[in-house]
Amino acid sequence: MHSNYVVPAAAAATEWAMLAKEKGTTYLGRVRERAGRDAVAISVHTGPAQGDRVVLIADPDDGRLLGIEELNQDSDSIAVQKVSIFLRSSMG
């Protein structure tokens, strides 16, 4: 929704509060996102494999979604673990 619409602050706050209650959601703390902005990161387990996660990156002041990183870690690999990261970022 955030990538297609301007989400009012109250609606975004409700979304973050609901997400915080979901099983598999982990607050990762403060980060500097790829465009260099201060942010907070939240990890959400999204698939059957332990490594399937989405990391949501948000502005710590207003909750605006700054970016999304999708991670898929193939934990069945023996010699090398394969990690794929797909990036989407809001420029604002």
Secondary structure by P-SEA (a helix, b strand, c coil): ccccccccaaaaaaaaaaaaacccccccccccccccccbbbbbbbccccccbbbbbbbccccccccbbbbbbbccccccbbbbbbbbbbbcc
